[in-house]
Amino acid sequence: MGAVCRAKSINMASTGIRCKYRVVKFNDTMVWIEDQNGALSVTNDAEAVCAALYSIYGHARIVYRDSMRNWDELRHDSGRFLGFAPAPQYALDNAQRRS
């Protein structure tokens, strides 16, 4: 079975995503994901990640923890990847994460 996004029960394998990540928190305006150190990183699969998360969370900002444990933003316009931005101000500590 492929990775499944628990928030919306979407099978990630069917979205074209080649990296492995998990959603750690979301609200109406932001979604936080964490790179799970798969064969391809979120950084290297940013276009597919933005498109897939846009289909689930709409225009929410995407903040991710990369394989180096840094928090960055995947900037997008309607799911089209635009670039990266540092986002340490949106870092989550362990107490804020969903289980």
N, CA, C and O atoms as CSV, one atom per row, in Angstrom:
chain,resi,resn,atom,element,x,y,z
A,1,MET,N,N,0.851,-1.172,0.000
A,1,MET,CA,C,0.000,0.000,0.000
A,1,MET,C,C,0.892,1.227,0.000
A,1,MET,O,O,1.914,1.244,0.686
A,2,GLY,N,N,0.521,2.272,-0.768
A,2,GLY,CA,C,1.286,3.512,-0.820
A,2,GLY,C,C,1.067,4.350,0.417
A,2,GLY,O,O,0.213,4.051,1.252
A,3,ALA,N,N,1.858,5.412,0.520
A,3,ALA,CA,C,1.682,6.341,1.636
A,3,ALA,C,C,0.305,6.985,1.540
A,3,ALA,O,O,-0.169,7.274,0.442
A,4,VAL,N,N,-0.323,7.207,2.654
A,4,VAL,CA,C,-1.662,7.790,2.657
A,4,VAL,C,C,-1.660,9.048,3.498
A,4,VAL,O,O,-1.133,9.055,4.610
A,5,CYS,N,N,-2.244,10.106,2.977
A,5,CYS,CA,C,-2.414,11.341,3.733
A,5,CYS,C,C,-3.611,11.134,4.651
A,5,CYS,O,O,-4.744,11.058,4.177
A,6,ARG,N,N,-3.379,11.044,5.945
A,6,ARG,CA,C,-4.452,10.766,6.891
A,6,ARG,C,C,-5.505,11.861,6.916
A,6,ARG,O,O,-6.678,11.573,7.156
A,7,ALA,N,N,-5.123,13.101,6.677
A,7,ALA,CA,C,-6.066,14.205,6.785
A,7,ALA,C,C,-7.208,14.092,5.788
A,7,ALA,O,O,-8.348,14.408,6.129
A,8,LYS,N,N,-6.938,13.657,4.581
A,8,LYS,CA,C,-7.960,13.599,3.543
A,8,LYS,C,C,-8.072,12.218,2.912
A,8,LYS,O,O,-8.823,12.044,1.952
A,9,SER,N,N,-7.349,11.240,3.423
A,9,SER,CA,C,-7.359,9.876,2.910
A,9,SER,C,C,-7.044,9.810,1.416
A,9,SER,O,O,-7.741,9.129,0.663
A,10,ILE,N,N,-6.011,10.506,0.994
A,10,ILE,CA,C,-5.578,10.512,-0.395
A,10,ILE,C,C,-4.387,9.574,-0.546
A,10,ILE,O,O,-3.428,9.667,0.221
A,11,ASN,N,N,-4.434,8.682,-1.512
A,11,ASN,CA,C,-3.325,7.781,-1.770
A,11,ASN,C,C,-2.247,8.561,-2.510
A,11,ASN,O,O,-2.443,8.956,-3.659
A,12,MET,N,N,-1.102,8.788,-1.854
A,12,MET,CA,C,-0.028,9.602,-2.408
A,12,MET,C,C,0.591,8.942,-3.635
A,12,MET,O,O,1.099,9.641,-4.512
A,13,ALA,N,N,0.560,7.632,-3.717
A,13,ALA,CA,C,1.169,6.936,-4.857
A,13,ALA,C,C,0.473,7.292,-6.159
A,13,ALA,O,O,1.092,7.226,-7.221
A,14,SER,N,N,-0.789,7.664,-6.104
A,14,SER,CA,C,-1.526,7.985,-7.321
A,14,SER,C,C,-1.360,9.435,-7.758
A,14,SER,O,O,-1.936,9.831,-8.772
A,15,THR,N,N,-0.588,10.242,-7.024
A,15,THR,CA,C,-0.455,11.665,-7.327
A,15,THR,C,C,0.794,12.014,-8.114
A,15,THR,O,O,0.948,13.169,-8.511
A,16,GLY,N,N,1.689,11.072,-8.356
A,16,GLY,CA,C,2.937,11.362,-9.056
A,16,GLY,C,C,4.057,11.765,-8.128
A,16,GLY,O,O,5.164,12.045,-8.587
A,17,ILE,N,N,3.802,11.800,-6.847
A,17,ILE,CA,C,4.830,12.176,-5.871
A,17,ILE,C,C,5.821,11.032,-5.728
A,17,ILE,O,O,5.435,9.875,-5.564
A,18,ARG,N,N,7.103,11.372,-5.793
A,18,ARG,CA,C,8.145,10.359,-5.680
A,18,ARG,C,C,8.888,10.428,-4.352
A,18,ARG,O,O,9.660,9.525,-4.028
A,19,CYS,N,N,8.664,11.487,-3.583
A,19,CYS,CA,C,9.321,11.592,-2.278
A,19,CYS,C,C,8.392,11.022,-1.202
A,19,CYS,O,O,7.257,10.632,-1.474
A,20,LYS,N,N,8.906,10.988,0.011
A,20,LYS,CA,C,8.132,10.478,1.140
A,20,LYS,C,C,8.077,11.568,2.200
A,20,LYS,O,O,9.112,12.070,2.638
A,21,TYR,N,N,6.858,11.935,2.612
A,21,TYR,CA,C,6.688,12.938,3.661
A,21,TYR,C,C,5.423,12.641,4.429
A,21,TYR,O,O,4.610,11.810,4.026
A,22,ARG,N,N,5.268,13.339,5.551
A,22,ARG,CA,C,4.030,13.204,6.314
A,22,ARG,C,C,3.535,14.589,6.723
A,22,ARG,O,O,4.327,15.495,6.981
A,23,VAL,N,N,2.241,14.734,6.776
A,23,VAL,CA,C,1.628,15.972,7.246
A,23,VAL,C,C,1.687,15.946,8.767
A,23,VAL,O,O,1.208,15.001,9.395
A,24,VAL,N,N,2.277,16.989,9.363
A,24,VAL,CA,C,2.385,17.015,10.821
A,24,VAL,C,C,1.377,17.960,11.456
A,24,VAL,O,O,1.046,17.824,12.634
A,25,LYS,N,N,0.883,18.929,10.666
A,25,LYS,CA,C,-0.124,19.859,11.188
A,25,LYS,C,C,-0.718,20.604,10.003
A,25,LYS,O,O,-0.055,20.790,8.983
A,26,PHE,N,N,-1.963,21.028,10.139
A,26,PHE,CA,C,-2.567,21.883,9.130
A,26,PHE,C,C,-3.662,22.723,9.763
A,26,PHE,O,O,-4.237,22.357,10.788
A,27,ASN,N,N,-3.939,23.856,9.132
A,27,ASN,CA,C,-5.078,24.685,9.502
A,27,ASN,C,C,-5.621,25.303,8.217
A,27,ASN,O,O,-5.274,24.847,7.127
A,28,ASP,N,N,-6.449,26.314,8.317
A,28,ASP,CA,C,-7.070,26.892,7.118
A,28,ASP,C,C,-6.079,27.596,6.194
A,28,ASP,O,O,-6.349,27.743,5.002
A,29,THR,N,N,-4.940,28.032,6.723
A,29,THR,CA,C,-4.021,28.836,5.915
A,29,THR,C,C,-2.653,28.212,5.691
A,29,THR,O,O,-1.906,28.673,4.828
A,30,MET,N,N,-2.306,27.171,6.447
A,30,MET,CA,C,-0.981,26.568,6.332
A,30,MET,C,C,-1.041,25.062,6.523
A,30,MET,O,O,-1.900,24.537,7.232
A,31,VAL,N,N,-0.103,24.380,5.871
A,31,VAL,CA,C,0.090,22.949,6.092
A,31,VAL,C,C,1.584,22.731,6.320
A,31,VAL,O,O,2.419,23.255,5.582
A,32,TRP,N,N,1.906,21.957,7.342
A,32,TRP,CA,C,3.289,21.638,7.677
A,32,TRP,C,C,3.543,20.178,7.342
A,32,TRP,O,O,2.778,19.299,7.739
A,33,ILE,N,N,4.606,19.926,6.620
A,33,ILE,CA,C,4.974,18.553,6.290
A,33,ILE,C,C,6.416,18.319,6.709
A,33,ILE,O,O,7.191,19.258,6.894
A,34,GLU,N,N,6.752,17.058,6.852
A,34,GLU,CA,C,8.098,16.671,7.272
A,34,GLU,C,C,8.646,15.639,6.304
A,34,GLU,O,O,8.018,14.608,6.060
A,35,ASP,N,N,9.819,15.920,5.753
A,35,ASP,CA,C,10.496,14.991,4.854
A,35,ASP,C,C,10.797,13.711,5.625
A,35,ASP,O,O,11.300,13.763,6.748
A,36,GLN,N,N,10.490,12.564,5.026
A,36,GLN,CA,C,10.706,11.273,5.683
A,36,GLN,C,C,11.903,10.523,5.118
A,36,GLN,O,O,12.006,9.305,5.269
A,37,ASN,N,N,12.812,11.254,4.464
A,37,ASN,CA,C,14.080,10.692,3.986
A,37,ASN,C,C,13.901,9.493,3.063
A,37,ASN,O,O,14.543,8.458,3.240
A,38,GLY,N,N,13.029,9.645,2.083
A,38,GLY,CA,C,12.858,8.615,1.070
A,38,GLY,C,C,13.963,8.703,0.033
A,38,GLY,O,O,14.942,9.427,0.214
A,39,ALA,N,N,13.804,7.978,-1.034
A,39,ALA,CA,C,14.813,7.978,-2.102
A,39,ALA,C,C,14.960,9.362,-2.728
A,39,ALA,O,O,16.051,9.721,-3.172
A,40,LEU,N,N,13.884,10.140,-2.771
A,40,LEU,CA,C,13.897,11.499,-3.288
A,40,LEU,C,C,13.406,12.420,-2.179
A,40,LEU,O,O,12.468,12.067,-1.464
A,41,SER,N,N,14.013,13.587,-2.021
A,41,SER,CA,C,13.617,14.518,-0.966
A,41,SER,C,C,12.437,15.387,-1.412
A,41,SER,O,O,12.144,15.489,-2.603
A,42,VAL,N,N,11.771,16.005,-0.446
A,42,VAL,CA,C,10.720,16.971,-0.755
A,42,VAL,C,C,11.307,18.087,-1.616
A,42,VAL,O,O,10.669,18.535,-2.570
A,43,THR,N,N,12.502,18.533,-1.290
A,43,THR,CA,C,13.167,19.585,-2.062
A,43,THR,C,C,13.270,19.206,-3.535
A,43,THR,O,O,13.014,20.035,-4.408
A,44,ASN,N,N,13.640,17.967,-3.814
A,44,ASN,CA,C,13.818,17.517,-5.193
A,44,ASN,C,C,12.531,17.124,-5.896
A,44,ASN,O,O,12.535,16.868,-7.100
A,45,ASP,N,N,11.430,17.075,-5.159
A,45,ASP,CA,C,10.133,16.721,-5.740
A,45,ASP,C,C,9.108,17.832,-5.476
A,45,ASP,O,O,7.906,17.574,-5.406
A,46,ALA,N,N,9.591,19.049,-5.332
A,46,ALA,CA,C,8.758,20.176,-4.914
A,46,ALA,C,C,7.564,20.414,-5.834
A,46,ALA,O,O,6.474,20.729,-5.357
A,47,GLU,N,N,7.751,20.270,-7.140
A,47,GLU,CA,C,6.648,20.513,-8.075
A,47,GLU,C,C,5.478,19.568,-7.808
A,47,GLU,O,O,4.327,19.999,-7.752
A,48,ALA,N,N,5.775,18.296,-7.648
A,48,ALA,CA,C,4.713,17.307,-7.399
A,48,ALA,C,C,4.084,17.496,-6.025
A,48,ALA,O,O,2.874,17.335,-5.868
A,49,VAL,N,N,4.898,17.836,-5.029
A,49,VAL,CA,C,4.381,18.045,-3.673
A,49,VAL,C,C,3.408,19.228,-3.667
A,49,VAL,O,O,2.320,19.131,-3.099
A,50,CYS,N,N,3.790,20.333,-4.290
A,50,CYS,CA,C,2.904,21.503,-4.343
A,50,CYS,C,C,1.588,21.178,-5.037
A,50,CYS,O,O,0.519,21.550,-4.552
A,51,ALA,N,N,1.660,20.493,-6.160
A,51,ALA,CA,C,0.443,20.140,-6.896
A,51,ALA,C,C,-0.463,19.241,-6.063
A,51,ALA,O,O,-1.675,19.450,-6.013
A,52,ALA,N,N,0.125,18.243,-5.410
A,52,ALA,CA,C,-0.678,17.311,-4.613
A,52,ALA,C,C,-1.300,17.998,-3.397
A,52,ALA,O,O,-2.480,17.797,-3.109
A,53,LEU,N,N,-0.520,18.801,-2.688
A,53,LEU,CA,C,-1.058,19.463,-1.498
A,53,LEU,C,C,-2.083,20.528,-1.869
A,53,LEU,O,O,-3.030,20.755,-1.117
A,54,TYR,N,N,-1.912,21.177,-3.000
A,54,TYR,CA,C,-2.911,22.145,-3.464
A,54,TYR,C,C,-4.245,21.438,-3.702
A,54,TYR,O,O,-5.302,21.994,-3.402
A,55,SER,N,N,-4.203,20.229,-4.233
A,55,SER,CA,C,-5.449,19.500,-4.493
A,55,SER,C,C,-6.166,19.118,-3.201
A,55,SER,O,O,-7.368,18.851,-3.216
A,56,ILE,N,N,-5.450,19.091,-2.101
A,56,ILE,CA,C,-6.042,18.735,-0.808
A,56,ILE,C,C,-6.361,19.972,0.033
A,56,ILE,O,O,-7.453,20.086,0.590
A,57,TYR,N,N,-5.396,20.902,0.123
A,57,TYR,CA,C,-5.492,22.044,1.044
A,57,TYR,C,C,-5.701,23.387,0.347
A,57,TYR,O,O,-5.730,24.420,1.016
A,58,GLY,N,N,-5.844,23.402,-0.949
A,58,GLY,CA,C,-6.075,24.653,-1.664
A,58,GLY,C,C,-4.887,25.602,-1.569
A,58,GLY,O,O,-3.736,25.187,-1.710
A,59,HIS,N,N,-5.169,26.852,-1.332
A,59,HIS,CA,C,-4.138,27.901,-1.355
A,59,HIS,C,C,-3.312,27.990,-0.072
A,59,HIS,O,O,-2.566,28.953,0.106
A,60,ALA,N,N,-3.425,27.023,0.809
A,60,ALA,CA,C,-2.646,27.052,2.053
A,60,ALA,C,C,-1.145,27.131,1.760
A,60,ALA,O,O,-0.657,26.539,0.798
A,61,ARG,N,N,-0.433,27.864,2.594
A,61,ARG,CA,C,1.022,27.910,2.481
A,61,ARG,C,C,1.572,26.552,2.903
A,61,ARG,O,O,1.013,25.893,3.781
A,62,ILE,N,N,2.664,26.139,2.277
A,62,ILE,CA,C,3.269,24.837,2.556
A,62,ILE,C,C,4.619,25.051,3.219
A,62,ILE,O,O,5.544,25.593,2.613
A,63,VAL,N,N,4.722,24.622,4.464
A,63,VAL,CA,C,5.972,24.713,5.214
A,63,VAL,C,C,6.458,23.295,5.438
A,63,VAL,O,O,5.685,22.426,5.840
A,64,TYR,N,N,7.734,23.058,5.179
A,64,TYR,CA,C,8.241,21.704,5.336
A,64,TYR,C,C,9.563,21.677,6.088
A,64,TYR,O,O,10.357,22.616,6.039
A,65,ARG,N,N,9.766,20.572,6.780
A,65,ARG,CA,C,11.036,20.317,7.454
A,65,ARG,C,C,11.827,19.400,6.547
A,65,ARG,O,O,11.425,18.271,6.269
A,66,ASP,N,N,12.964,19.909,6.088
A,66,ASP,CA,C,13.752,19.146,5.120
A,66,ASP,C,C,14.614,18.092,5.806
A,66,ASP,O,O,14.603,17.961,7.030
A,67,SER,N,N,15.346,17.359,5.012
A,67,SER,CA,C,16.167,16.267,5.538
A,67,SER,C,C,17.314,16.768,6.420
A,67,SER,O,O,17.910,15.989,7.163
A,68,MET,N,N,17.624,18.072,6.340
A,68,MET,CA,C,18.645,18.672,7.199
A,68,MET,C,C,18.020,19.256,8.473
A,68,MET,O,O,18.710,19.882,9.278
A,69,ARG,N,N,16.704,19.046,8.650
A,69,ARG,CA,C,15.927,19.468,9.823
A,69,ARG,C,C,15.650,20.979,9.853
A,69,ARG,O,O,15.340,21.530,10.909
A,70,ASN,N,N,15.760,21.646,8.699
A,70,ASN,CA,C,15.445,23.075,8.592
A,70,ASN,C,C,14.007,23.237,8.114
A,70,ASN,O,O,13.515,22.427,7.329
A,71,TRP,N,N,13.338,24.278,8.585
A,71,TRP,CA,C,11.983,24.584,8.149
A,71,TRP,C,C,12.042,25.601,7.024
A,71,TRP,O,O,12.624,26.673,7.187
A,72,ASP,N,N,11.446,25.276,5.881
A,72,ASP,CA,C,11.399,26.139,4.714
A,72,ASP,C,C,9.990,26.131,4.146
A,72,ASP,O,O,9.172,25.279,4.492
A,73,GLU,N,N,9.717,27.086,3.272
A,73,GLU,CA,C,8.409,27.150,2.624
A,73,GLU,C,C,8.548,26.767,1.158
A,73,GLU,O,O,9.500,27.161,0.484
A,74,LEU,N,N,7.588,25.996,0.680
A,74,LEU,CA,C,7.456,25.729,-0.750
A,74,LEU,C,C,6.457,26.762,-1.269
A,74,LEU,O,O,5.250,26.617,-1.074
A,75,ARG,N,N,6.952,27.784,-1.919
A,75,ARG,CA,C,6.069,28.823,-2.449
A,75,ARG,C,C,5.370,28.300,-3.704
A,75,ARG,O,O,5.999,27.681,-4.563
A,76,HIS,N,N,4.074,28.553,-3.799
A,76,HIS,CA,C,3.315,28.075,-4.959
A,76,HIS,C,C,2.202,29.044,-5.310
A,76,HIS,O,O,1.780,29.857,-4.488
A,77,ASP,N,N,1.742,28.944,-6.529
A,77,ASP,CA,C,0.592,29.694,-7.010
A,77,ASP,C,C,-0.380,28.673,-7.585
A,77,ASP,O,O,-0.160,28.118,-8.661
A,78,SER,N,N,-1.445,28.440,-6.853
A,78,SER,CA,C,-2.458,27.447,-7.263
A,78,SER,C,C,-1.832,26.086,-7.562
A,78,SER,O,O,-2.216,25.418,-8.522
A,79,GLY,N,N,-0.866,25.680,-6.735
A,79,GLY,CA,C,-0.236,24.376,-6.865
A,79,GLY,C,C,0.974,24.350,-7.780
A,79,GLY,O,O,1.657,23.329,-7.859
A,80,ARG,N,N,1.258,25.446,-8.474
A,80,ARG,CA,C,2.436,25.516,-9.348
A,80,ARG,C,C,3.606,26.021,-8.524
A,80,ARG,O,O,3.582,27.148,-8.031
A,81,PHE,N,N,4.622,25.199,-8.373
A,81,PHE,CA,C,5.794,25.524,-7.564
A,81,PHE,C,C,6.497,26.772,-8.095
A,81,PHE,O,O,6.787,26.871,-9.287
A,82,LEU,N,N,6.771,27.731,-7.190
A,82,LEU,CA,C,7.447,28.977,-7.564
A,82,LEU,C,C,8.871,29.061,-7.047
A,82,LEU,O,O,9.728,29.686,-7.673
A,83,GLY,N,N,9.127,28.436,-5.909
A,83,GLY,CA,C,10.464,28.505,-5.326
A,83,GLY,C,C,10.438,28.238,-3.833
A,83,GLY,O,O,9.399,27.932,-3.248
A,84,PHE,N,N,11.605,28.362,-3.243
A,84,PHE,CA,C,11.777,28.102,-1.813
A,84,PHE,C,C,11.942,29.416,-1.062
A,84,PHE,O,O,12.403,30.409,-1.624
A,85,ALA,N,N,11.562,29.412,0.206
A,85,ALA,CA,C,11.787,30.565,1.082
A,85,ALA,C,C,12.090,30.040,2.472
A,85,ALA,O,O,11.454,29.086,2.921
A,86,PRO,N,N,13.054,30.645,3.169
A,86,PRO,CA,C,13.307,30.229,4.543
A,86,PRO,C,C,12.064,30.512,5.390
A,86,PRO,O,O,11.392,31.525,5.200
A,87,ALA,N,N,11.771,29.617,6.314
A,87,ALA,CA,C,10.560,29.786,7.129
A,87,ALA,C,C,10.784,29.384,8.583
A,87,ALA,O,O,9.944,28.691,9.157
A,88,PRO,N,N,11.898,29.801,9.197
A,88,PRO,CA,C,12.116,29.399,10.595
A,88,PRO,C,C,11.049,29.935,11.538
A,88,PRO,O,O,10.836,29.370,12.611
A,89,GLN,N,N,10.376,31.016,11.158
A,89,GLN,CA,C,9.330,31.582,12.010
A,89,GLN,C,C,8.120,30.668,12.115
A,89,GLN,O,O,7.289,30.842,13.007
A,90,TYR,N,N,8.009,29.693,11.213
A,90,TYR,CA,C,6.890,28.757,11.244
A,90,TYR,C,C,7.286,27.381,11.774
A,90,TYR,O,O,6.513,26.428,11.663
A,91,ALA,N,N,8.482,27.272,12.347
A,91,ALA,CA,C,8.944,25.983,12.872
A,91,ALA,C,C,8.011,25.493,13.972
A,91,ALA,O,O,7.521,26.271,14.790
A,92,LEU,N,N,7.783,24.202,13.969
A,92,LEU,CA,C,6.954,23.574,15.004
A,92,LEU,C,C,7.854,22.891,16.006
A,92,LEU,O,O,8.844,22.261,15.635
A,93,ASP,N,N,7.514,23.014,17.275
A,93,ASP,CA,C,8.226,22.193,18.253
A,93,ASP,C,C,7.392,20.936,18.494
A,93,ASP,O,O,6.256,20.849,18.028
A,94,ASN,N,N,7.931,19.994,19.196
A,94,ASN,CA,C,7.244,18.711,19.384
A,94,ASN,C,C,5.863,18.845,20.027
A,94,ASN,O,O,4.970,18.045,19.744
A,95,ALA,N,N,5.680,19.846,20.888
A,95,ALA,CA,C,4.398,19.995,21.566
A,95,ALA,C,C,3.284,20.426,20.611
A,95,ALA,O,O,2.110,20.207,20.912
A,96,GLN,N,N,3.620,21.031,19.471
A,96,GLN,CA,C,2.607,21.507,18.552
A,96,GLN,C,C,2.200,20.475,17.516
A,96,GLN,O,O,1.203,20.670,16.822
A,97,ARG,N,N,2.936,19.391,17.393
A,97,ARG,CA,C,2.658,18.419,16.347
A,97,ARG,C,C,1.434,17.590,16.662
A,97,ARG,O,O,1.124,17.300,17.817
A,98,ARG,N,N,0.735,17.213,15.576
A,98,ARG,CA,C,-0.381,16.280,15.719
A,98,ARG,C,C,0.214,14.897,15.889
A,98,ARG,O,O,1.290,14.611,15.364
A,99,SER,N,N,-0.462,14.056,16.602
A,99,SER,CA,C,0.015,12.673,16.716
A,99,SER,C,C,-0.531,11.825,15.610
A,99,SER,O,O,-0.236,10.632,15.544
